[in-house]
Amino acid sequence: MDRYTYNCNYCGVEYTPKRRYKQKYCSNSCRVNAFTKRKKVTRNLPTKENQEKPSTINKMSWSGVGNAAVGTLATNIVTNIFTKEENKLATKGDIKKLINKTHQGVILIKNLPPRYDGTRAYFDTAQQILIYK
């Protein structure tokens, strides 16, 4: 078999091919580098040499701020209209009312069945004990 030398299509180094008429590059690294270089050119991706700084600065106008505020307000109003009262979020005032209500007396325990004599189980919040009434 004749031994010819070829020049690598990427780096230009002379090499003896192992596969005649198929091999264009001297090594796998040159083959991969040539591929990535071709793909960057076809996609017009910026390279390190020709990267440009952005020429425009995005600014928001007062009308944009107003439109955002109106949109948020409209969303909140529609949400309040269509959300049921029991599904709305609890506020600090709601939690304080609930704490004050539980500290006032006794709370019926609903998951305990009544006793044989018909009395129900209650929890006394002041003494923190179980009471049957």
DAZIHU-V910177 format. One record per backbone hydrogen bond with DSSP energy under -1.0 kcal/mol. CO is the residue of the C=O (numbers start at 1). NH is the residue of the N-H. Records with the same first field share a line. If there is no record, write none. Layout:
CO->NH / NH
This chain:
6->15
13->8
15->6
19->22 / 23
24->9
27->31
28->32
29->33
30->34
31->35
32->36
33->37
34->38
35->39
36->40
37->41
38->42
39->43
40->45
61->65
62->66
63->67
64->68
65->69
66->70
67->71
68->72
69->73
70->74
71->75
72->76
73->77
74->78
75->79
76->80
77->81
78->82
79->83
84->87
91->95
92->96
93->97
94->98
95->99
96->100
97->101
98->102
99->103
105->125
107->123
115->118
119->115
120->133
121->109
122->131
123->107
124->128
129->124
131->122
